[in-house]
Amino acid sequence: MLYTLRPLDILLYMQSETTKIAILIAVATLIFLLMPIFLMMYIRSYNRHKKNHILEKENMRREFESEMLQTRIEVQEKTMQTIATELHDNVGQLLSLTTLTLNSVNLNNSEKAAQKIENSLSLVNKSIKELRELAKLLHGEQIVETGIGNAIQQEINWLEKTGTFELSVSNQLFDLKETSPDKDLIILRLLQEIINNIIKHANATIISLNFYHDNHILHLSVKENGVGFNYERIKAKKSGMGLNSISKRIEMINGKLILNSAPNNGTNILIEIPYP
């Protein structure tokens, strides 16, 4: 059965198609006009995120440099304190004893006089040796440059000289070929802070220290038999014994702190640091 299209139908059909084409053209035009706007918005958003990322990296760099400066200052202060203490308690006593010995020399008794002069010379030589050791400390960062193993051993030697603690030491970092000067300085300061906390707060008699490098991780272990403390409580209060400073510095070099302690049960500290 054939249908004959009337002129009116043809006109309506053509108007409908024209309308569709007009709508398509309008949509295409709108998309064409909006695309540059969306592109500009995307570019602005990308540039804003990029700028924020650059600012964040710059802030992190400044924070790291600020922390490194603070660490250097603290290492120098600790060095000066050690030198002052040694000059007063050790070199000062040696020189005072030398003075007393020389003042007691009786030249009429040549045999005793010779013995006292010999003893005085021995005391002077000991003083010179101690002063030479102290002179090395004046170059704190140079100690680190000789290797983290040597820097750590220097701290252990001074701790040993106090005669206050029974020490058990395993330092396997002397032959470490890889170095990281910034990390070394922070590691040295961490050890100084830990030892200082033990001396001030722990009332310990035995300290066990273990340092080694394995699979690109530097391990520092310090264990003592002191009074201990409630770590979780102090951590929650965000105060006490320099633990915040220790945690912050470990976090800054992407390290990990494991601390186990309980009242009357001593403290065990394990630090793991990616190295170099």
matplotlib code that plots the C-alpha trace (Angstrom):
import matplotlib.pyplot as plt

x = [0.0, 1.6, 1.4, 1.6, 3.5, 1.6, 3.5, 2.7, 4.2, 7.3, 7.6, 7.2, 9.8, 12.3, 11.6, 12.2, 15.5, 16.5, 15.8, 17.9, 20.8, 20.5, 20.6, 23.6, 25.4, 24.5, 25.8, 28.9, 29.4, 28.8, 31.3, 33.8, 33.4, 33.5, 36.6, 39.0, 37.4, 37.7, 41.3, 42.2, 40.6, 42.6, 45.8, 45.2, 44.4, 47.5, 49.7, 48.2, 48.9, 52.4, 53.1, 51.8, 54.0, 57.0, 56.2, 55.8, 59.1, 60.8, 59.2, 60.5, 63.9, 64.0, 62.7, 65.4, 68.1, 66.8, 66.9, 70.4, 71.6, 69.9, 71.6, 75.0, 74.5, 73.5, 76.5, 78.8, 77.1, 77.5, 81.1, 81.8, 80.1, 82.3, 85.4, 84.5, 83.8, 87.1, 89.1, 87.7, 87.5, 90.4, 93.0, 92.5, 93.1, 96.2, 97.7, 96.7, 98.4, 101.5, 101.6, 101.4, 104.0, 106.4, 105.8, 106.7, 110.1, 113.0, 116.2, 118.2, 117.0, 118.1, 116.8, 113.3, 113.4, 114.3, 111.4, 108.9, 110.1, 109.7, 106.2, 105.4, 106.7, 104.4, 101.4, 102.3, 102.5, 99.1, 97.7, 99.1, 97.6, 94.2, 94.4, 95.1, 92.1, 90.0, 91.4, 89.9, 86.5, 86.7, 86.2, 82.9, 81.9, 85.3, 84.9, 81.7, 83.7, 86.0, 83.0, 79.9, 81.6, 84.5, 82.1, 80.0, 83.1, 84.2, 81.0, 81.4, 84.9, 83.8, 80.9, 83.4, 85.7, 83.0, 83.4, 79.7, 78.4, 79.2, 79.3, 78.7, 79.6, 79.4, 80.3, 80.4, 80.3, 84.1, 84.5, 81.3, 82.2, 79.0, 78.5, 75.8, 77.2, 73.8, 72.5, 75.7, 75.5, 71.8, 72.7, 75.5, 73.1, 70.5, 73.1, 74.2, 70.6, 69.9, 73.1, 72.3, 68.8, 70.3, 72.8, 70.1, 67.0, 67.6, 69.7, 71.1, 74.3, 74.5, 74.3, 74.4, 75.1, 74.9, 75.5, 75.6, 74.6, 72.6, 70.8, 71.0, 69.6, 71.7, 70.7, 71.3, 70.3, 70.7, 69.5, 69.9, 68.7, 67.4, 64.2, 62.2, 59.0, 55.6, 56.4, 52.8, 51.8, 54.8, 54.2, 50.5, 51.5, 54.1, 56.6, 59.5, 63.1, 63.7, 61.7, 59.9, 63.1, 64.5, 61.3, 61.2, 64.8, 64.3, 61.2, 63.1, 65.6, 62.8, 63.9, 61.9, 61.9, 61.0, 61.1, 60.2, 60.1, 58.2, 58.6, 61.4, 62.2, 64.7, 64.5, 65.3, 65.7, 66.0, 66.5, 66.5, 67.6, 67.8, 71.5, 73.1]
y = [0.0, 3.3, 6.5, 9.8, 12.5, 15.8, 19.0, 19.9, 16.6, 17.3, 20.8, 19.5, 16.8, 19.3, 21.7, 18.8, 17.9, 21.5, 21.8, 18.7, 20.1, 23.4, 21.7, 19.7, 22.8, 24.6, 21.7, 21.5, 25.2, 25.2, 22.3, 24.2, 27.3, 25.5, 23.4, 26.3, 27.3, 23.7, 23.6, 26.9, 25.7, 22.4, 24.3, 26.7, 23.8, 21.9, 25.0, 25.6, 22.0, 22.2, 25.5, 24.0, 21.0, 23.2, 25.3, 22.1, 20.8, 24.1, 24.2, 20.6, 21.6, 24.7, 22.6, 20.0, 22.7, 24.3, 21.0, 20.3, 23.7, 23.0, 19.6, 21.1, 23.7, 21.0, 18.8, 21.8, 22.6, 19.0, 19.1, 22.3, 20.8, 17.7, 19.8, 22.0, 19.0, 17.3, 20.4, 20.8, 17.2, 15.7, 18.1, 20.5, 17.9, 16.6, 20.1, 20.8, 17.6, 18.6, 21.9, 20.3, 17.8, 20.5, 22.7, 19.8, 19.3, 19.6, 20.3, 19.3, 15.7, 15.1, 11.5, 12.4, 15.6, 13.6, 11.2, 14.0, 15.8, 12.6, 12.1, 15.7, 15.1, 12.1, 14.1, 16.8, 14.2, 12.9, 16.4, 16.9, 13.6, 14.6, 18.0, 16.4, 14.2, 17.3, 19.1, 16.4, 17.2, 20.8, 19.5, 17.8, 17.5, 16.4, 13.4, 12.5, 12.9, 10.1, 7.8, 7.2, 4.3, 6.4, 9.2, 6.7, 5.2, 8.6, 9.0, 5.5, 6.3, 9.4, 7.4, 4.7, 7.3, 8.3, 4.9, 5.0, 2.2, -1.3, -1.2, -3.9, -2.6, -4.0, -1.4, -2.9, 0.4, 1.1, -0.4, 1.1, 2.2, 4.1, 7.5, 10.1, 13.2, 14.8, 11.5, 10.8, 14.1, 13.4, 9.8, 11.2, 13.7, 11.0, 8.9, 11.9, 12.6, 8.9, 8.7, 12.1, 10.8, 7.6, 9.6, 12.1, 10.0, 6.2, 5.5, 2.6, 0.6, -1.5, -0.3, -2.5, -0.8, -2.5, -0.8, -2.5, -2.1, -4.7, -4.6, -0.8, -0.3, 1.1, -0.3, 1.3, -0.6, 0.8, -1.2, -0.2, -1.6, 1.6, 2.7, 2.7, 4.6, 4.5, 5.2, 5.4, 7.9, 10.2, 9.8, 10.8, 13.9, 14.8, 15.7, 14.3, 13.4, 14.7, 11.9, 14.3, 15.6, 12.1, 11.0, 14.0, 13.6, 9.9, 10.7, 13.4, 10.8, 8.2, 6.1, 4.0, 4.0, 1.0, 1.7, -0.7, 0.4, -0.1, 1.2, -0.6, -2.7, -0.6, 0.7, -0.9, 1.5, 0.3, 2.7, 1.6, 4.2, 3.7, 4.2, 5.8]
z = [0.0, -1.1, 0.9, -0.9, 1.1, 1.2, 0.9, 4.5, 5.7, 3.7, 5.1, 8.7, 8.1, 6.7, 9.7, 12.1, 10.4, 10.3, 14.0, 14.7, 12.7, 14.4, 17.8, 16.8, 15.6, 18.8, 20.9, 18.9, 19.1, 22.8, 23.3, 21.1, 23.1, 26.5, 25.7, 26.0, 29.3, 30.7, 29.3, 31.0, 34.2, 34.0, 33.3, 36.2, 38.5, 37.4, 37.8, 41.3, 42.4, 40.9, 42.7, 46.0, 45.4, 44.8, 47.9, 50.0, 48.8, 49.5, 53.0, 53.6, 52.4, 54.7, 57.6, 57.0, 56.7, 59.9, 61.7, 60.5, 61.7, 65.1, 65.2, 64.4, 67.2, 69.7, 68.7, 69.3, 72.6, 73.7, 72.6, 74.6, 77.7, 77.4, 77.0, 79.9, 82.1, 81.1, 81.6, 85.1, 86.3, 84.6, 83.2, 86.0, 88.6, 86.8, 86.7, 90.3, 91.4, 89.3, 91.1, 94.5, 93.6, 92.4, 95.4, 97.7, 96.0, 98.5, 96.6, 99.7, 99.2, 95.6, 95.5, 96.5, 94.5, 91.3, 92.0, 92.5, 89.3, 87.4, 88.7, 87.8, 84.2, 84.0, 85.1, 82.6, 79.8, 80.9, 80.8, 77.3, 76.1, 77.5, 75.9, 72.5, 72.9, 73.7, 70.7, 68.5, 69.9, 68.8, 65.3, 65.9, 62.3, 61.3, 63.6, 61.7, 58.4, 59.5, 59.6, 61.8, 63.4, 64.7, 65.8, 67.8, 69.3, 70.4, 72.4, 73.9, 75.0, 76.9, 78.5, 79.5, 81.0, 83.5, 85.2, 86.1, 83.9, 83.1, 79.2, 76.7, 73.2, 69.7, 67.1, 63.6, 61.7, 61.5, 58.0, 56.6, 53.1, 52.4, 54.0, 54.4, 56.2, 57.1, 58.4, 60.3, 62.1, 63.1, 64.1, 66.3, 67.9, 68.5, 70.3, 72.4, 73.4, 74.3, 76.4, 78.1, 79.0, 80.5, 82.6, 83.8, 84.3, 84.1, 87.3, 85.2, 86.1, 82.9, 79.3, 76.2, 72.9, 69.5, 66.1, 62.7, 59.1, 57.2, 53.8, 53.5, 57.0, 59.9, 63.2, 66.6, 69.7, 73.3, 76.3, 79.9, 83.3, 84.8, 86.4, 83.1, 82.4, 80.9, 77.3, 76.0, 78.7, 78.0, 74.2, 74.7, 76.7, 74.0, 76.7, 78.6, 78.3, 74.8, 73.2, 70.9, 69.6, 69.1, 67.3, 65.1, 63.9, 63.2, 61.2, 59.3, 57.9, 57.3, 60.2, 62.6, 66.4, 68.5, 72.2, 75.0, 78.6, 81.8, 85.3, 87.2, 84.1, 82.1, 78.6, 75.2, 72.2, 68.7, 65.8, 62.1, 59.5, 55.7, 54.9, 53.1]

ax = plt.figure().add_subplot(projection="3d")
ax.plot(x, y, z, "-o")
ax.set_aspect("equal")
plt.show()
